[in-house]
Amino acid sequence: MSTARTFGRLAVVLVGTVVAAGVGIALFWVVPEFTALGIVETVLIAALTVSGLVMAGRLAGEIFPGYNVAEVEVGDVITRDGGSPGPLPTGGGGTPADDIVEQIEQADADGNVEALIVKLNTPGGAIVPSDDIRRAAEEFDGPTVAYAEDLAASGGYWIASGCDEFHARENGIVGSIGVVGSRLGRTGLAEKVGLDYRRLVAGEYKDAGSPWREFEERDREYLQSFINESYDNFVETVAEGRDMDEEFVRDTEARVYSGREANENGLVDSCGPREEMEERIADRIGVDELSIEEFEPEQGITDRIGVGARSVARAFGEGVASVFVGDDGKPPIRT
């Protein structure tokens, strides 16, 4: 917060408190002439003074807001509600997209917020939740900047395509514009331990991709069609949002790049320290100094404990639009 804003808020609070105290004294001491100041009057004066202090604080916050930029962080594997992103235990769930969208919408409705920073530290996650965050950033009424601090891969890049600008740290990881749909088969293991898959389905492709049955060519073609469709959608979204040629996006072949390399080939707009990004935002909204407020959902104790373990799992970097076919044969597409 700037010095001028700080002194301005203090001045408003001080004036409000003095006025409230003066009114209290006038009502309960000066007005009742020849009446000594008793306990009741003192309590009433104190209560009125506190009320004035509270109201003055609120008024000061409106006149001299403590922030002018909102920041939200996508800091893990992206899921709909923060549940576990995969079959393996990772010490906790993922980043709840619904909460991130809610924070962006709250920032958009906040009259003090003039710009939005979407900080990305994610390998990706579920496609639709990732797209929901992208859309929320795209609909924000003001400048938006995607900031790749450590890792903005897959769904993270999908989200960045909805922002006006994309800034990365020089050694951050960016890219992975591609789709993967892989799962271990269990048929060989089942044979060794004497298990057999007793198929009871209605609908030929109901159990396509089940790890307990042989993976046939028709299953591959069927599931590959989902992957291809998701990939085409991903490429189109990135090309449109980042103003790129679709062929260029496809030519990246889902590679990841350092922030420096991504800046050289146009996948990000700029790279360098965070301060450089903040300076450009300040110039864009016409202020000398940014005051950034982190908009984030409330976390319980179990969520906080799981953060460290989840960051380890994050390093494996699930590909965008990853498809993990469940035992029921349904392909839940993930970014």
C-alpha positions in Angstrom: 0.0 0.0 0.0 1.4 3.4 -0.9 2.3 6.0 1.8 -0.4 8.4 0.6 -3.1 5.8 0.7 -2.0 4.7 4.2 -2.0 8.2 5.6 -5.3 8.9 3.9 -7.0 5.9 5.5 -5.5 6.8 8.9 -6.8 10.3 8.6 -10.3 9.2 7.7 -10.3 6.8 10.7 -9.0 9.4 13.1 -11.5 12.0 12.0 -14.4 9.6 12.2 -13.3 8.5 15.7 -13.0 12.1 17.0 -16.4 13.0 15.5 -18.0 10.0 17.1 -16.4 10.7 20.5 -17.4 14.3 20.3 -21.0 13.4 19.5 -21.0 11.0 22.4 -19.7 13.5 24.9 -22.2 16.1 23.7 -25.2 13.7 24.0 -24.3 12.2 27.4 -22.3 14.8 29.2 -22.5 18.4 27.8 -26.3 18.3 27.1 -27.4 17.1 30.5 -26.1 20.4 32.1 -25.1 20.2 35.7 -25.1 16.3 35.5 -21.8 14.6 36.4 -20.4 12.0 33.9 -21.5 8.7 35.4 -20.7 5.0 34.5 -23.7 4.6 32.2 -22.8 7.7 30.2 -19.2 6.6 30.0 -20.2 3.2 28.6 -22.5 4.8 26.1 -19.8 7.2 24.9 -17.3 4.3 24.5 -19.9 2.3 22.5 -20.6 5.2 20.3 -16.9 5.9 19.8 -16.3 2.2 18.8 -19.2 2.3 16.3 -17.8 5.5 14.8 -14.4 3.8 14.5 -15.8 0.8 12.7 -17.8 3.0 10.3 -14.9 5.3 9.7 -12.7 2.2 8.9 -15.2 1.0 6.3 -15.4 4.5 4.8 -11.7 4.7 4.7 -11.5 1.4 2.9 -13.9 2.7 0.3 -12.2 6.0 -0.2 -8.7 4.6 0.0 -8.9 0.9 -1.0 -6.1 -1.3 0.2 -5.6 -3.0 -3.1 -6.1 -2.4 -6.8 -5.1 -5.8 -8.3 -6.5 -9.3 -7.5 -4.5 -12.5 -7.7 -5.7 -16.1 -7.8 -3.5 -19.1 -7.9 -4.0 -22.4 -9.8 -1.5 -24.4 -7.7 -2.1 -28.1 -8.3 -3.7 -30.7 -10.6 -7.0 -29.2 -11.7 -10.2 -31.0 -10.7 -13.8 -30.0 -10.4 -14.0 -29.9 -6.6 -10.5 -30.5 -5.4 -11.0 -34.3 -5.1 -8.2 -36.8 -5.9 -7.1 -36.4 -9.5 -6.2 -40.0 -10.0 -6.1 -43.5 -8.6 -2.8 -43.0 -6.7 -2.6 -41.3 -3.3 -0.9 -38.0 -3.6 -1.3 -36.6 0.0 -4.5 -34.7 -0.9 -6.8 -33.7 -3.7 -6.3 -31.2 -6.6 -7.1 -27.6 -7.2 -10.9 -27.1 -7.1 -11.8 -25.2 -10.3 -15.2 -24.2 -8.9 -13.5 -22.3 -6.1 -11.0 -20.6 -8.5 -13.9 -19.5 -10.7 -15.7 -18.1 -7.7 -12.7 -16.1 -6.6 -12.3 -14.6 -10.1 -16.0 -13.7 -10.1 -15.6 -12.1 -6.7 -12.6 -10.1 -7.9 -14.5 -9.0 -11.0 -17.4 -7.7 -8.8 -15.0 -5.9 -6.4 -15.0 -2.2 -7.3 -11.4 -1.9 -6.0 -10.0 -4.4 -8.4 -8.7 -3.0 -11.7 -6.6 -6.0 -13.0 -6.3 -9.7 -12.4 -3.2 -12.0 -12.1 -3.7 -15.7 -12.6 -0.7 -17.4 -11.0 0.0 -20.8 -12.5 1.8 -23.6 -10.8 0.0 -26.6 -12.3 0.7 -29.6 -14.6 -2.9 -29.5 -15.9 -6.0 -31.5 -14.9 -9.6 -32.0 -16.1 -10.5 -30.4 -19.4 -13.9 -28.9 -18.5 -12.8 -27.4 -15.1 -9.7 -26.0 -16.8 -11.9 -24.4 -19.5 -14.2 -23.0 -16.8 -11.3 -21.1 -15.2 -10.1 -20.0 -18.7 -13.6 -18.6 -19.4 -13.8 -16.8 -16.0 -10.5 -15.1 -16.7 -11.5 -14.2 -20.3 -14.8 -12.6 -19.0 -13.0 -10.6 -16.3 -13.7 -6.9 -16.9 -10.1 -5.5 -16.9 -6.6 -6.5 -17.9 -5.7 -10.1 -17.1 -2.2 -11.6 -16.9 -1.3 -15.3 -16.7 1.9 -15.7 -14.6 3.8 -19.0 -14.9 5.8 -19.1 -11.8 7.1 -22.7 -11.8 4.9 -24.8 -14.1 2.1 -23.9 -16.5 1.7 -27.0 -18.5 -1.3 -28.6 -20.2 -4.4 -27.3 -18.5 -2.3 -24.5 -17.1 -1.6 -23.3 -20.7 -5.2 -23.8 -21.6 -6.1 -21.3 -18.8 -3.4 -18.9 -19.9 -5.0 -18.7 -23.3 -7.9 -16.8 -21.8 -5.7 -14.0 -20.4 -4.6 -10.9 -22.2 -0.9 -11.5 -21.5 1.2 -14.4 -20.5 4.4 -13.9 -18.5 6.7 -16.7 -17.4 9.8 -16.9 -15.2 12.9 -17.6 -17.2 13.4 -21.0 -15.8 9.7 -21.9 -15.4 8.2 -24.7 -17.4 5.6 -23.9 -20.1 3.8 -25.9 -22.8 2.6 -29.5 -23.1 -0.1 -28.7 -25.5 -1.2 -32.2 -26.2 -3.3 -35.1 -25.1 -2.4 -38.5 -23.5 -4.7 -41.4 -22.7 -2.8 -44.3 -21.2 -3.6 -46.9 -18.6 -1.9 -50.1 -17.4 -3.7 -53.3 -18.5 -4.2 -56.1 -15.9 -5.1 -59.1 -18.1 -1.6 -60.7 -17.8 -1.6 -60.3 -14.0 -5.1 -61.7 -13.8 -4.0 -64.8 -15.7 -1.1 -65.4 -13.4 -3.1 -65.2 -10.2 -6.0 -67.1 -11.6 -8.5 -64.3 -12.2 -10.8 -64.1 -15.2 -12.9 -61.2 -16.5 -16.6 -62.2 -16.7 -18.0 -59.7 -19.1 -21.6 -58.5 -18.4 -22.4 -55.3 -20.3 -25.2 -53.8 -22.3 -23.7 -51.9 -25.2 -20.6 -53.1 -27.1 -18.3 -50.3 -26.0 -19.5 -50.0 -22.4 -16.3 -51.5 -21.0 -13.9 -50.3 -23.8 -10.5 -49.8 -22.2 -11.2 -51.8 -19.1 -7.9 -52.9 -17.6 -9.4 -56.4 -17.0 -10.1 -57.2 -20.7 -7.9 -57.5 -23.8 -7.4 -54.1 -25.4 -8.5 -54.6 -29.0 -7.9 -52.5 -32.0 -11.5 -51.3 -32.1 -11.2 -50.1 -28.5 -8.0 -48.2 -29.4 -9.8 -46.5 -32.4 -12.8 -45.7 -30.3 -10.9 -44.2 -27.4 -8.4 -42.5 -29.7 -11.3 -40.6 -31.2 -11.9 -38.9 -27.8 -8.3 -38.0 -27.5 -8.2 -36.5 -31.1 -11.3 -34.5 -30.5 -10.0 -33.1 -27.2 -6.6 -32.3 -28.9 -8.3 -30.5 -31.7 -10.3 -28.5 -29.3 -7.2 -27.7 -27.2 -5.3 -26.5 -30.3 -8.2 -24.3 -31.5 -8.7 -22.8 -28.1 -5.0 -21.9 -27.7 -4.6 -20.6 -31.3 -7.6 -18.3 -30.9 -6.8 -17.1 -27.4 -3.1 -16.6 -28.0 -3.6 -15.3 -31.6 -1.4 -18.1 -33.1 -1.5 -20.3 -36.2 -3.0 -23.7 -35.4 -0.3 -25.4 -37.4 2.4 -23.8 -35.2 0.6 -25.0 -32.1 0.5 -28.6 -33.5 4.1 -28.4 -34.4 5.1 -28.0 -30.8 4.2 -31.8 -30.5 3.2 -31.3 -26.8 6.8 -30.3 -25.9 7.5 -28.3 -22.7 9.8 -25.3 -22.8 11.7 -23.1 -20.4 10.2 -19.7 -20.0 13.1 -18.3 -21.9 12.5 -20.7 -24.8 8.8 -20.1 -24.7 9.4 -16.4 -25.0 11.6 -16.9 -28.0 9.1 -19.0 -29.9 6.1 -16.9 -29.0 4.4 -19.3 -26.5 4.6 -16.5 -23.9 4.6 -12.8 -24.3 7.4 -12.0 -21.9 9.7 -13.7 -19.3 11.7 -12.5 -16.4 11.2 -11.5 -12.8 7.8 -11.0 -11.4 8.6 -7.3 -10.8 8.7 -6.7 -14.6 5.2 -8.1 -15.0 3.9 -5.9 -12.2 5.5 -2.8 -13.7 3.6 -3.4 -16.9 0.3 -3.9 -15.1 0.9 -0.7 -13.2 1.5 1.2 -16.5 -1.6 -0.4 -18.0 -4.0 0.6 -15.3 -2.2 4.0 -14.8 -0.9 3.7 -11.2 2.5 4.2 -9.7 2.3 1.2 -7.5 0.4 -2.0 -7.4 -1.3 -3.2 -4.2 -2.2 -6.9 -4.7 -4.8 -8.8 -2.8 -4.8 -12.6 -3.0 -8.2 -14.0 -3.5 -8.3 -17.6 -2.3 -10.8 -20.0 -0.8 -10.7 -20.9 2.8 -8.6 -24.0 3.6 -9.1 -26.5 6.4 -6.2 -28.0 8.4 -6.2 -31.2 6.3 -5.9 -29.2 3.1 -2.9 -27.4 4.4 -1.2 -30.5 5.6 -1.6 -32.1 2.1 0.0 -29.2 0.2 3.5 -30.5 0.5 2.7 -34.0 -0.7 0.6 -32.7 -3.6 3.5 -30.6 -4.8 5.6 -33.7 -5.2 2.9 -35.4 -7.3 2.6 -32.2 -9.4 6.1 -32.7 -10.7 5.1 -35.7 -12.7 3.1 -33.3 -14.9 0.0 -35.0 -16.2 -0.5 -34.2 -19.9 -3.3 -31.9 -20.9 -6.6 -33.7 -21.5 -5.3 -36.9 -20.0 -7.7 -39.8 -20.4 -7.8 -42.4 -17.7 -10.4 -44.9 -18.7 -12.3 -46.3 -15.7 -13.3 -49.8 -15.1 -16.8 -49.0 -16.4 -15.3 -48.1 -19.8 -16.2 -44.4 -19.5 -13.3 -42.1 -20.6 -13.2 -39.1 -18.1 -11.1 -36.7 -20.1 -8.7 -34.6 -18.0 -6.2 -31.9 -18.6 
